[in-house]
Each structure stands twice: as C-alpha cells, then as structure tokens.
C-alpha cells in the first residue's frame, strides 16, 4: 500500500533532535512570563525538589542554529553535536552508532528512524536497506500481505511494497501461506486465468466448536473467514446445543461443513437440524442442503455465504412456525397481548407486553465482564463495566386460541455494540488495525489497487487504478482480516475475540496518510453522513483513533459539529499538542501547526474545544498515553495500566513532572536517561491532552478519563495497540455505563 514511502518519510517524518532538545531545555512544566525575554519554570533539581529556572522563551531559534552550525564539539563529525548525541543516547565517537548503514544525523534529520536501533521495526532488515527498498522502517509488514519485509526480500523474492506482486488478485501472503502458489507468476498453470480468478478450496481453520470443512471461492478467501461465537444477543439467549458464526466477508463463497454432535444432540427421532439466522429479522430457517451422519455423529451441510448458525431439534422449530390456525391481526402498534408471546421462527424465546418499552421496542441487554485498573500510586482501583444493548421493533402480531406470535426487526446492531469507527495515524492505513481494504491512501484521492466487483457498501464496480475521494464510503469497506498471523492488532482482535463485525458495527476511516488533519476531518464528516444515509449505521457512533487519527477525530467533533454524531472518542498516543517527531510543515508540529497557533491562517482552523452546548451531552474523551521506560519498567515492577480521571494533578504543573515525582523515591527517572517521558514519539503531556510542557500553553483538553501504560514493550507508540489489558479496557469503555457528567 506504499508507492512512495521514501518521499513520504523525507517530506514529513523528521527532526527528532529538535523535539528532544526543546523538551530537554524545559522538560515541560507550567511557566509564567516575567517579561518579554525571560520565562520562569518550576522544575525538579537533582534532589527532586521544586525550584525555579529561567529560560529563553523561544529556544527554537537556537535549536535550529544548532542543527546548521557546528557551534559545539562534534567528536565523530556526523553533524550532531556531542550534547545532542548525549541526549539521544548515541555514540559520540561513531557517526553510525547502530551500524545500520545510516549516519546518526541522517537517521534523525532525514528519516526519523532510531539512531541506536539498527532495525527500527525488528523485521530483520537494517534501516538503510528499508530506505533503499522504500519499505516502511517502522512496520515489519509494509504492504500488509502477512509476510514480513525480510521474508519477502530474502526468502520469497516478492515486492515488499506491493501486497500482490504479480497482480493476479491473490495477495503474496495468501499464495505462500495458504495455496502454495507462486507469488511471482500471475498464471502459474497457464490456463489463461489469473491465479486469483480460479476457484480454490480452502480448509477451514480449527475452532472450539469442532466445525470442519472447506470453503471454495476466488481471491483472498482465507483472509475473509473467521469462525467464532455468534455475536447476536438474541441467539446467545437460546439454549442451543451448538451455536456459532461463520463470518464470511465473501458472500459468494461456497461452504461444505461437518458439525460434531454428542449423544445429547441426537434425540430419539434423530432430528437435529442446522438452522441459519436471518439477519435483522429474529428468525431461524433450516439450511436446505444438510444430512445427519449417524455413524459419524455429525451434521453435514452445504451453503453459500456465511452467517450465524444454530443446531436444534426440528420439533422445537415446528412449535414456533405459523399454522392455518393463526390469524394475522395487525401491524403492532403498542397494543397489549395476553400471556407470553413467541417469536416466529425462534424457538425458546418468549416475551410479555411488559418486556416492551412504550415505543413497542424489545431491548436486550448483556452486562460485560468489566476491567479493573489502578491509580498511579496504587491507592485506588476502579472498574469500567460496559453493557451491550440490542433493540428490536415489534412488527406484526398473529394470534390463535392458544398462542400469540410476533415478528421483529432489528433497529440497532444485533451484537449490542455501538457502531465504532477506527481511525489510523500518520503514515498509516487500515493495516494499522489488522484490517484491510482495497484502496491505496498515498494520494489526494484513494486509488483502487485491484478490480473491485460489488464487494463494497453500494455494490458498485471499480477498475484497478480508479480514483475516488475518501468521502466515498466504498473506499472505507473492510474486505479482509489478518487471519493468519497473530499480530495482536486491535482491529483484528475486536473481530476475533470481542465479537465486532466488519461493516456492521465496526468500520474504518482511511484518509491521505501524510496530509491535512482538517481535510481528513471533512472526509470523515462526509463518510459518517453517507453511512447514515444508506442506513448502514444507526444513531451516534464511537471513534477509536491512534496517533494523528485522534486529531482528525477531534477536528470533526469540535470544529465541524461532529459532537452531534459521536458519543465517545478514545485516543491512543494522540499528539493533542504536537509530537517530538513532527516535521516543520506538519500539522503535528506544535510551533507551526494551524491547529494550535493563532498566527497560522489567522487562527481560523485552531481546534476550538466545542463538544456541545450541555456538558452532560458532550462527546466524552478518553486519553491513553504510553510510557516506554525500557527494561526499568519491567525490572522494577512498574508495568501496568494506570488511570486518572482528572487533568494535570493539582500542584503538579505537568504530567511529566508528576510522573517523575511519583517515582523519584524508588525509581528515579533522571533527565539524562529520560529527557522526555513519552511513548518514544509523543510526550506524555501531549498524549493526555496537556499543553503544560510548552512555553506559552493553551488550555488542556477536557477529558472524561485518562490512562497511562507503563511497559517496556507496550508503552511504545505503536505497540500499545496490542496490549491485552488495554484492549479489554477499550471494549468496556466503548460500551460503558459511565456516561454523562463533566469531564476533568
């Protein structure tokens, strides 16, 4: 999905030295101007005591000069002064501290790669080799084909920047991992068809229900199938001996399956039947092509497309089937009915008039397990518990002398999950989340990476190379999932383990990955409106954003009145007030961005903080920051997820200051070893919505709650998405009962 990564990196991703020097000169605590030339700051001295330090309010001018003029000693002649190298932890006597083929200066100034790690993404390729190949030195699988960059280059000789090297409509990973075809030959058997256009049979993955069988279809079929617990709350309430979902992102795939049955599943008449659930209608229908194998004690069936399935005795289903004794009364209009009513085609589920609300809506709720977290000083714990809620409108009423029957139609996601949109960060795309779509996002418009035939929201056709605006909802269609490698990425996990369903209650938002926050927010606004207009989403949504994506979400909520459509925004490592690694013309640069500076574009596009007129109805913000303390976090037992519900704690003028103080007695965090408390990309203050480490701070972002990850791995900027404790917490927050109230 990357055509010009080298250009992109050069254009936007640079100047780690500047960010490091700025934050080391005044490591970030509240200040007040005493005159036009001097700023006083409250800082910690070597003994951990608070003291006042006078500094230049505009150190950037000197910092820029330091990058251009060798006014200090440069022992190794690499272009970085010794003082700068000390701050970076590089070798003062070597111009290439990590021996990766790039000088320290080039890594810091040009590419933003780590000057002390030879392989920034740990994929086996040195950073210099990645730069020459135009792969992403921060992502082990640059093209999202489930093969590492190293394996593509040195093992399979495929193009690590193209997910489908031979353009045969099969990703390189599918060819290598599942079909054993040649990813460098588009028509391996010379039959006149591209390999991806040939029907192939794929063996279903192992699963806890013991369902075995095959799927037959074209294209990347193995990346479109997940077998899991049915997420539909209505079905979860049935006492069925077997119930599962075969999630299929290919509606044309043909399945042949075998379901194991124990003796309790086979009644005296041998009548267990496989039923398929009719989405949105609250009914089961028998799968047409099925048979019971008494010898093998299995139920065998064939069908096209996936869905949720249930095994039940046929006689139970017969009991909820209409007969000529039942008379259609009317469309349901809130009238009372006697006793318990049954749902047509759904055995084992009965309701009374009292189960319906005043609008004739049946509401099903499921309390989630909840997640605990602790405060920084371990003095408090809190539990966030979510509730899934599915709603059904009673549609038709049938009656006989003995029974009342109802039909229903879903008016919300049947999983009970609120629709959630995932927003990637700078230089990212949907693979950030372990999800895939069929469009490249390197340009002003999205470009189709292959021919797309109706596999989208509007059932439209697109040819490879076609371009469309990011506001086109078809660009945002999730077409595949990483089903092979346990990447741990949050989006794939939400599908596998949490029960979210792509394109139903889980969505992505793609935008040009290195351009404008403001422009991207406008596209997000259009996408949400279009999804509503097409009745794909119902009501308000949640936004879950990583890094720059959080700024896109905030701009939509605050500046484009998106608060009308958004209940919650969760930001992961978002630079709410800029990133240390921002280039000079980037939206992420605290000094020059239009998001935070009145003198840029006359301040017209500054984030304005508008979340609604009534605090109780505000879009709730949840900020999550990572802190990578290296091995010290692990060795000293600091690893974990911590919470705080307030802004910068009283008497502590920044989060950086507060964290240093909390740990100074047992785990001193010196400025030599930790010049900035951060996730290696975004300072903790910026990630938690505080501008207090800036010499002229703006008001903090009001947040409902804040969380901090201390971890020697998952405290990192990208790795935090894979942290198991955080993933569990996010699901609870997205469905949280803790709504309303004033933030901070």
C-alpha positions in Angstrom: 0.0 0.0 0.0 3.0 2.3 -0.2 4.2 3.7 -3.6 6.4 6.5 -2.4 7.4 5.8 1.2 10.8 7.3 0.8 9.4 10.6 -0.5 6.8 10.5 2.3 9.4 10.0 5.0 11.6 12.7 3.7 8.6 15.0 3.4 7.1 14.6 6.8 8.9 12.4 9.3 11.9 14.2 10.8 13.7 16.4 13.4 13.8 14.1 16.5 16.7 16.3 17.7 14.5 19.4 17.8 11.8 17.8 19.8 14.2 16.2 22.2 16.1 19.5 22.7 13.0 21.5 23.2 11.7 19.2 25.8 15.1 18.8 27.4 15.6 22.6 27.7 12.4 22.9 29.6 11.2 19.4 30.4 7.8 20.6 30.5 6.2 22.2 33.4 4.0 25.2 33.9 5.6 28.5 33.4 4.8 32.2 33.6 6.4 35.1 31.6 8.2 37.6 33.8 8.9 39.8 30.8 9.2 39.6 27.0 12.6 37.9 27.2 12.5 35.5 30.2 10.3 32.7 31.2 10.3 31.1 34.7 9.6 27.4 35.1 9.1 25.2 38.1 11.4 22.2 37.7 12.9 19.4 39.8 16.5 19.7 40.8 18.9 16.8 41.2 17.5 16.2 44.7 13.9 16.0 43.5 13.0 19.4 45.0 11.0 22.0 43.2 12.9 25.1 42.1 12.7 27.9 39.6 14.7 28.0 36.4 14.9 31.0 34.0 15.0 30.1 30.3 14.7 31.7 26.9 11.0 31.6 25.9 12.0 30.9 22.2 14.7 28.3 22.3 13.7 27.1 18.9 15.9 29.7 17.2 18.9 28.4 19.0 17.9 24.9 18.3 17.6 25.5 14.6 21.0 27.1 14.7 22.5 24.1 16.4 21.3 21.9 13.6 23.0 24.0 11.0 26.1 25.4 12.6 28.7 23.4 14.4 29.0 25.7 17.4 29.7 22.9 19.8 32.1 20.0 19.7 31.2 17.2 17.2 33.6 14.4 18.0 32.6 12.0 15.3 31.8 14.6 12.7 28.4 13.2 11.9 26.6 16.6 12.1 25.2 16.2 15.6 26.9 18.0 18.4 28.1 15.9 21.4 25.4 17.5 23.6 22.8 16.4 21.1 24.2 12.9 20.9 24.2 12.7 24.7 20.5 13.5 24.7 19.8 10.9 22.1 21.9 8.2 23.7 24.1 7.8 20.6 27.8 7.0 20.5 29.8 10.3 20.5 32.8 8.5 18.8 30.8 6.9 15.9 28.9 8.6 13.1 26.7 5.5 12.8 26.0 4.4 16.4 23.8 1.4 15.4 25.9 0.3 12.4 22.8 0.1 10.2 24.4 2.0 7.2 22.9 5.4 8.0 24.7 8.1 9.9 23.1 9.2 13.2 22.4 12.7 11.7 20.7 11.2 8.6 18.5 8.9 10.8 17.4 11.8 13.0 17.3 14.6 10.5 16.0 12.8 7.3 14.1 9.7 8.2 13.2 9.7 11.9 14.5 6.2 12.4 16.2 5.2 15.6 19.9 6.1 15.6 20.5 3.5 18.4 18.5 0.6 16.9 19.8 -0.8 13.6 16.4 -2.4 12.8 13.7 0.0 14.0 10.8 -2.4 13.3 12.6 -5.6 14.2 11.8 -7.3 10.8 15.3 -8.4 10.1 16.1 -5.6 7.6 18.5 -2.9 8.5 17.0 0.6 8.4 19.3 1.6 5.5 18.1 -1.4 3.5 14.5 -0.5 4.1 15.1 3.1 3.0 16.7 1.8 -0.2 13.8 -0.6 -0.8 11.2 2.1 0.0 9.7 -0.1 2.6 8.4 1.3 5.9 11.2 1.1 8.5 8.6 1.4 11.3 6.4 -1.5 10.1 7.6 -5.1 9.7 5.0 -5.9 7.0 5.0 -2.7 4.9 2.4 -3.8 2.4 0.1 -5.7 4.8 0.2 -9.1 3.0 1.0 -11.1 6.1 4.6 -11.6 5.0 7.4 -9.7 6.7 9.5 -7.4 4.7 12.6 -9.6 5.4 10.9 -12.7 4.1 9.6 -11.0 1.0 13.1 -9.8 0.1 15.3 -12.7 1.2 13.0 -15.7 1.1 10.2 -15.3 -1.4 11.8 -12.6 -3.7 8.5 -10.7 -3.8 7.9 -6.9 -3.7 7.6 -5.9 0.0 5.9 -2.6 -1.1 3.1 -4.4 -3.1 0.7 -6.8 -1.4 0.1 -8.6 -4.7 3.5 -8.7 -6.5 2.3 -10.5 -9.7 -1.1 -8.7 -9.8 -3.1 -11.9 -10.0 -5.7 -10.9 -7.4 -4.1 -13.0 -4.7 -2.0 -11.4 -2.0 1.5 -12.7 -1.7 0.7 -14.0 1.8 -2.3 -15.9 0.5 -0.3 -17.5 -2.2 2.6 -18.5 0.1 0.8 -19.4 3.3 -2.4 -21.0 2.1 -2.4 -22.0 -1.6 1.3 -22.8 -2.2 1.2 -20.9 -5.5 4.0 -18.8 -6.9 3.5 -15.2 -5.9 5.7 -14.1 -8.8 3.7 -15.8 -11.5 0.2 -14.4 -12.3 -1.0 -17.5 -14.2 1.0 -20.4 -12.8 -0.8 -23.2 -14.6 -1.1 -21.2 -17.9 -4.8 -21.8 -18.2 -5.5 -18.2 -19.3 -6.9 -17.2 -16.0 -5.2 -15.2 -13.3 -4.5 -17.3 -10.2 -6.9 -15.2 -8.2 -9.7 -15.8 -10.7 -9.6 -19.6 -10.3 -11.9 -21.3 -7.8 -9.8 -22.7 -5.0 -10.7 -24.8 -2.0 -9.5 -23.7 1.5 -9.7 -25.9 4.6 -11.4 -24.1 7.4 -9.3 -23.2 10.5 -9.5 -25.2 13.7 -12.1 -23.8 16.2 -13.6 -24.6 19.6 -16.8 -25.9 18.1 -15.0 -28.6 16.1 -16.6 -27.4 12.9 -14.6 -28.8 10.0 -14.9 -28.4 6.2 -13.9 -26.3 3.3 -14.6 -23.0 1.6 -14.5 -22.6 -2.2 -14.1 -19.3 -4.0 -11.8 -16.9 -5.7 -9.4 -14.2 -4.4 -8.1 -13.9 -0.9 -10.7 -16.2 0.6 -8.6 -17.3 3.6 -8.4 -13.7 4.7 -12.2 -13.4 4.7 -13.3 -16.2 7.1 -13.5 -16.3 10.9 -15.3 -18.9 12.9 -16.4 -17.6 16.3 -19.1 -17.3 18.9 -22.2 -15.7 17.4 -22.3 -12.1 18.5 -26.1 -11.8 18.2 -27.5 -11.3 21.6 -30.9 -12.8 20.6 -29.2 -16.1 19.7 -27.0 -16.1 22.8 -30.1 -16.4 24.9 -31.1 -19.6 23.3 -30.2 -22.9 25.0 -29.0 -24.5 21.8 -26.6 -27.4 21.9 -24.5 -25.9 19.1 -24.3 -22.2 18.1 -21.6 -20.4 16.2 -20.9 -17.9 13.5 -19.1 -18.4 10.3 -18.1 -14.9 9.4 -17.6 -14.6 5.7 -16.6 -11.3 4.0 -17.2 -13.1 0.7 -20.9 -13.5 0.1 -20.3 -15.8 -2.9 -18.0 -18.3 -1.2 -19.4 -21.9 -1.0 -19.1 -23.8 2.2 -19.2 -27.5 3.0 -19.0 -28.2 6.7 -19.3 -31.0 9.2 -20.5 -30.3 12.8 -19.8 -32.8 15.6 -22.8 -33.9 17.7 -22.7 -35.7 21.0 -25.4 -38.1 22.1 -27.3 -35.3 23.8 -27.7 -33.6 20.5 -29.3 -36.5 18.8 -32.8 -37.2 20.1 -34.7 -40.4 19.7 -36.1 -39.4 16.4 -32.7 -38.3 15.0 -33.9 -34.8 14.2 -31.2 -32.3 14.9 -31.3 -29.6 12.2 -28.9 -26.9 11.3 -30.6 -23.5 11.1 -29.3 -20.2 9.7 -30.3 -16.9 11.3 -31.9 -14.3 9.2 -30.0 -11.1 10.0 -32.2 -8.4 11.3 -35.4 -10.5 11.4 -35.1 -12.6 14.6 -35.9 -15.8 12.8 -34.2 -19.1 12.0 -34.6 -21.0 8.8 -33.4 -24.6 8.1 -30.3 -24.9 5.9 -31.6 -26.6 2.7 -28.8 -28.9 1.9 -27.9 -30.9 5.0 -27.9 -34.5 6.3 -27.3 -36.3 9.6 -24.5 -38.8 9.6 -25.5 -41.1 12.4 -22.4 -43.3 12.0 -20.0 -40.3 12.4 -22.4 -38.5 14.7 -22.0 -35.4 12.6 -24.3 -33.0 10.9 -23.2 -32.2 7.3 -24.3 -29.2 5.3 -23.6 -27.1 2.3 -24.5 -23.4 1.7 -23.3 -20.2 0.1 -22.2 -17.2 2.2 -21.7 -17.1 6.0 -23.8 -16.2 8.9 -24.8 -17.4 12.4 -25.9 -21.0 12.8 -27.8 -23.0 15.4 -28.4 -26.7 15.8 -31.8 -27.5 17.3 -34.3 -30.4 17.2 -36.7 -29.8 14.3 -39.7 -30.3 16.6 -38.7 -27.2 18.6 -38.7 -25.1 15.5 -42.0 -26.6 14.3 -43.5 -25.3 17.6 -42.8 -21.7 16.5 -44.0 -22.0 13.0 -47.3 -20.4 11.8 -50.2 -22.7 11.0 -53.5 -22.0 9.4 -54.9 -21.5 13.0 -53.0 -18.3 13.4 -54.7 -15.1 12.2 -52.8 -12.0 11.2 -54.1 -9.3 13.5 -52.3 -6.1 12.6 -49.1 -4.3 12.5 -48.0 -4.0 16.1 -49.0 -0.5 17.4 -48.3 -0.9 21.1 -51.4 -3.0 21.9 -51.3 -5.3 24.8 -51.4 -9.1 24.3 -52.2 -11.8 26.8 -49.7 -14.1 28.4 -46.4 -14.9 26.7 -45.9 -14.4 23.0 -43.5 -16.4 20.9 -41.3 -15.1 18.1 -41.9 -16.8 14.8 -39.0 -19.0 13.8 -37.1 -18.6 17.0 -37.7 -21.4 19.5 -37.1 -21.0 23.2 -37.7 -17.2 23.3 -40.9 -15.8 24.8 -41.9 -12.2 25.8 -44.8 -10.4 27.5 -46.2 -7.0 26.9 -44.3 -5.8 30.0 -41.0 -6.7 28.3 -41.6 -3.9 25.7 -41.0 -0.2 26.3 -43.6 2.4 25.5 -42.5 2.5 21.8 -43.1 -1.2 21.4 -39.4 -1.9 21.4 -37.8 -5.0 22.8 -34.4 -4.2 24.5 -31.9 -7.0 25.1 -29.0 -6.2 27.5 -25.9 -8.1 28.4 -23.6 -6.9 31.1 -20.0 -7.2 30.2 -17.3 -8.6 32.5 -15.7 -5.3 33.4 -12.0 -4.3 33.7 -10.1 -3.0 36.7 -7.3 -0.5 36.7 -5.2 1.2 39.4 -4.1 4.7 40.1 -0.5 5.7 39.7 0.2 5.5 43.5 -1.8 2.3 43.8 -4.1 4.0 46.4 -7.3 3.4 44.3 -8.8 1.0 41.9 -11.7 1.5 39.5 -13.8 -0.8 37.4 -15.2 0.1 34.0 -18.1 -2.1 33.0 -19.9 -1.9 29.7 -23.3 -3.1 28.6 -24.2 -4.4 25.2 -27.7 -3.4 24.1 -29.7 -4.6 21.1 -33.1 -3.2 20.2 -35.9 -4.8 18.2 -39.1 -3.3 17.0 -42.2 -5.5 17.2 -43.5 -5.6 13.7 -46.5 -8.0 13.2 -49.0 -9.7 15.6 -50.6 -13.1 14.9 -53.0 -14.9 17.3 -54.8 -18.2 17.7 -56.8 -19.6 20.6 -53.7 -21.0 22.1 -50.7 -18.8 21.0 -49.7 -15.3 20.2 -46.9 -14.9 17.7 -44.8 -11.8 16.9 -42.3 -10.8 14.3 -39.5 -8.4 15.0 -37.0 -6.4 13.1 -33.7 -5.1 14.4 -33.3 -1.3 14.8 -29.7 -1.5 16.1 -26.7 -3.6 15.7 -27.7 -7.1 16.9 -24.5 -7.6 18.7 -25.5 -4.9 21.1 -22.3 -3.0 20.2 -22.5 0.7 19.3 -21.0 1.3 15.9 -17.3 2.1 16.2 -15.0 3.7 13.6 -11.3 3.1 13.7 -9.0 5.9 12.5 -5.4 5.3 11.8 -2.5 7.6 12.4 0.2 9.4 10.4 1.7 7.3 7.6 -0.8 4.6 8.3 -3.8 2.8 6.9 -6.3 0.1 7.9 -3.5 -2.4 8.3 -2.6 -0.4 11.4 -5.6 -2.3 12.9 -5.0 -5.7 11.3 -7.8 -5.0 8.8 -7.6 -4.5 5.0 -9.4 -2.7 2.3 -8.7 -2.4 -1.5 -7.6 1.2 -1.9 -4.2 2.9 -1.6 -4.2 6.1 0.5 -0.9 7.7 -0.6 -2.5 10.5 -2.7 -5.1 13.2 -2.6 -7.6 10.6 -3.7 -7.8 6.9 -2.9 -6.7 4.6 -5.8 -8.2 1.1 -6.4 -5.4 -1.5 -6.0 -7.3 -4.0 -8.0 -10.6 -4.5 -9.8 -13.5 -4.4 -7.3 -16.7 -6.1 -8.2 -19.6 -5.2 -5.8 -17.6 -6.1 -2.7 -18.5 -2.7 -1.1 -21.3 -0.8 0.5 -23.0 0.4 -2.7 -22.4 -2.8 -4.7 -20.5 -0.7 -7.3 -17.8 -1.7 -9.8 -14.3 -0.1 -9.8 -11.4 -0.9 -12.0 -7.8 -1.1 -10.8 -6.3 2.4 -10.9 -9.7 4.2 -10.5 -9.5 7.1 -8.0 -12.2 8.1 -5.6 -12.4 10.7 -2.8 -12.0 9.5 0.7 -15.6 10.6 1.4 -16.8 7.7 -0.8 -17.9 5.1 1.7 -16.8 2.2 -0.7 -13.2 3.3 0.0 -13.9 2.5 3.7 -15.2 -1.0 3.1 -13.3 -3.7 5.1 -12.6 -6.5 2.7 -10.2 -8.7 4.6 -8.8 -9.6 8.0 -5.4 -10.8 9.1 -6.5 -14.3 9.9 -3.0 -16.0 9.8 -0.5 -14.2 11.9 -1.4 -13.4 15.5 -0.4 -9.8 15.0 -2.3 -8.8 18.1 -3.6 -5.7 16.3 -6.6 -4.2 17.9 -9.0 -4.2 15.0 -8.4 -7.9 14.2 -8.8 -8.7 17.9 -12.1 -6.9 18.1 -13.4 -9.2 15.3 -11.8 -12.5 16.5 -12.3 -12.2 20.3 -14.7 -9.4 21.1 -17.4 -10.1 18.6 -17.4 -7.0 16.5 -18.4 -7.4 12.8 -16.7 -5.6 10.0 -19.0 -3.2 8.1 -21.9 -3.7 10.5 -20.7 -2.4 13.9 -17.0 -2.0 13.1 -15.8 0.4 10.5 -12.5 2.0 9.3 -11.7 5.5 8.1 -9.0 5.9 5.5 -7.5 9.3 4.7 -4.4 10.5 2.9 -1.8 9.3 5.4 0.6 12.3 5.5 -1.6 15.3 4.6 -4.0 17.6 6.5 -5.9 16.9 9.7 -8.5 19.5 8.6 -9.1 18.0 5.1 -9.3 14.4 6.6 -11.9 15.6 9.1 -14.0 16.9 6.3 -13.9 13.5 4.7 -14.8 11.8 8.0 -17.8 14.1 8.3 -19.0 13.0 4.8 -18.4 9.3 5.4 -20.5 9.3 8.6 -23.3 11.1 6.9 -23.2 8.7 4.0 -23.2 5.7 6.2 -26.3 7.1 7.9 -28.0 8.0 4.6 -27.5 4.4 3.5 -28.9 3.1 6.8 -25.6 1.2 7.5 -25.2 2.8 10.9 -27.9 3.8 13.3 -27.6 6.7 15.8 -24.4 8.0 17.3 -21.1 6.3 16.8 -17.9 5.9 18.8 -14.5 6.8 17.4 -11.3 4.9 18.3 -8.2 6.7 17.0 -4.5 6.2 17.0 -1.9 9.0 16.9 -2.7 11.7 14.3 -6.1 10.0 13.9 -7.2 11.4 17.2 -6.6 14.9 15.9 -8.7 14.1 12.8 -11.5 12.9 15.1 -11.2 15.9 17.4 -11.4 18.4 14.5 -14.5 16.6 13.3 -16.1 16.7 16.7 -15.1 20.2 17.7 -14.8 22.2 14.5 -17.4 20.5 12.3 -20.1 19.9 14.9 -19.4 16.2 14.9 -20.4 16.1 18.6 -24.0 15.6 17.3 -23.0 12.2 15.9 -20.2 11.0 18.3 -20.8 9.6 21.8 -17.2 8.7 22.7 -13.7 9.3 21.4 -10.8 7.2 22.6 -7.4 8.4 21.6 -4.3 6.2 21.7 -1.0 8.1 21.7 -2.5 11.1 20.1 -0.3 14.2 20.0 -3.1 16.6 21.2 -0.4 19.3 21.3 2.1 18.0 18.9 4.7 15.3 18.5 8.5 15.4 19.1 8.9 13.9 15.6 6.9 16.4 13.6 8.5 18.0 10.6 8.3 21.8 10.2 5.3 21.9 7.7 3.4 19.1 9.5 0.0 19.5 11.2 1.7 17.8 14.2 4.3 20.5 14.8 3.4 22.5 17.9 5.1 25.6 16.7 3.8 25.8 13.1 0.5 23.8 13.0 -2.7 25.6 12.2 -4.4 23.5 14.9 -2.7 25.4 17.8 -1.4 28.7 16.6 -3.4 31.9 16.1 -0.9 33.4 13.7 -1.3 30.5 11.2 -4.2 31.1 8.8 -5.4 33.8 11.2 -6.3 31.1 13.7 -9.3 30.0 11.6 -8.6 26.3 11.9 -7.5 26.0 15.5 -9.1 23.2 17.4 -11.8 25.0 19.3 -12.8 22.6 22.0 -16.5 22.7 21.2 -18.2 19.5 22.3 -21.8 20.6 22.6 -23.9 23.1 24.5 -24.7 20.9 27.5 -21.8 19.2 29.4 -24.0 16.1 30.1 -24.4 15.6 26.3 -20.8 16.2 25.4 -18.8 13.8 23.4 -16.7 12.0 26.0 -12.9 12.0 25.5 -10.7 9.2 26.9 -7.0 9.8 26.5 -4.4 7.0 26.6 -0.7 7.6 26.8 2.1 5.1 26.6 5.3 5.4 28.6 8.3 3.4 27.5 10.8 3.2 30.4 12.8 0.4 28.8 13.8 -2.5 30.9 13.4 -0.4 34.1 9.7 -0.7 33.8 9.9 -4.4 33.8 12.6 -4.9 36.4 11.1 -2.5 38.9 7.6 -3.9 38.6 6.1 -0.7 37.1 4.4 -2.4 34.2 0.7 -2.0 34.0 -2.3 0.2 33.1 -2.9 3.2 35.4 -5.9 5.6 35.5 -6.6 9.1 36.5 -9.9 10.9 36.0 -8.6 14.5 36.2 -6.4 16.9 34.4 -2.8 17.6 35.5 -2.9 16.9 39.2 -3.1 19.9 41.5 0.3 21.3 42.5 2.0 19.3 39.7 2.3 21.5 36.6 2.6 18.8 34.0 2.2 15.1 33.7 5.9 14.7 33.0 6.6 16.4 36.3 4.0 14.4 38.2 5.3 11.0 36.9 8.9 11.9 37.8 7.8 12.9 41.3 5.7 9.8 41.9 8.6 7.5 41.1 11.5 9.6 42.4 12.0 7.8 45.7 12.1 4.2 44.5 12.6 4.5 40.7 14.3 7.9 39.9 13.7 9.0 36.3 16.6 11.2 35.6 16.6 13.6 32.7 19.8 12.1 31.4 18.2 8.7 31.0 14.7 10.0 30.3 14.9 13.6 28.9 11.2 13.2 28.0 8.6 10.9 29.5 6.9 9.6 26.3 6.0 6.6 24.2 9.1 7.4 22.1 7.0 9.6 19.7 4.5 11.6 21.7 5.3 13.2 25.1 3.0 12.1 28.0 1.6 15.6 28.4 0.6 15.8 24.7 -0.9 12.3 24.8 -3.0 13.2 27.8 -4.2 16.5 26.4 -2.0 18.8 28.3 0.0 21.7 26.8 1.8 22.4 30.0 5.2 21.5 28.6 5.0 24.4 26.1 6.4 27.8 27.0 3.0 29.5 26.3 0.5 26.8 26.9 -3.1 26.5 25.6 -5.9 25.2 27.9 -5.8 21.5 28.4 -8.2 19.2 26.5 -11.1 18.3 28.8 -11.2 14.5 29.1 -13.6 12.2 30.9 -10.7 9.8 31.9 -7.1 9.3 31.2 -5.0 6.2 31.3 -1.2 5.6 31.3 0.5 2.4 30.1 3.9 1.8 31.7 5.6 -1.1 29.8 9.0 -1.8 28.3 7.2 -3.0 25.2 3.6 -2.0 25.1 4.4 1.5 26.3 5.6 2.2 22.8 3.7 4.3 20.4 2.5 1.5 18.1 2.8 -1.5 20.3 0.3 0.0 22.8 -2.5 -1.1 20.4 -1.6 -4.7 21.1 -1.6 -4.5 24.9 -4.1 -7.1 26.2 -5.1 -5.1 29.3 -5.8 -2.0 27.1 -7.8 -4.0 24.5 -10.1 -5.3 27.3 -10.5 -1.8 28.7 -11.3 -0.2 25.3 -14.2 -2.6 24.7 -15.6 -1.8 28.1 -15.2 2.0 27.5 -16.9 1.7 24.1 -20.0 0.2 25.8 -19.5 2.0 29.2 -22.3 2.8 31.6 -20.3 5.7 33.0 -21.9 8.3 30.7 -22.5 12.0 31.1 -21.1 14.3 33.7 -18.5 17.0 33.4 -15.0 15.9 32.3 -12.0 16.6 34.4 
